[in-house]
Amino acid sequence: YRAAVEHFGRVDVIVHNAGTMLFEPAYHIQPSDLDRVVEVNFSGPIYLSQLAVKDFVKSGYGRIIYLSSSASLLREQ
């Protein structure tokens, strides 16, 4: 985020478009795999948003867009 601000002068919009899934039965999921899913799908967007919101509030403007995908529902079994 800071690199974008330094390069462009400001950031007005953040789009979160990252996600990961586990395609295994729950009894096969390892704690480290679950940690990775939580980091990518939850923690990453929160950490980035925290940085941006400070600047958005200061400037009086900013937008955050969170995307989700149903692609995992189309996965062949």
Summary of the structure (lengths in Angstrom):
residues: 77
radius of gyration: 16.2
end to end distance: 37.9
largest distance: 48.4
contacts: 155
relative contact order: 0.22
helix: 56%
strand: 10%
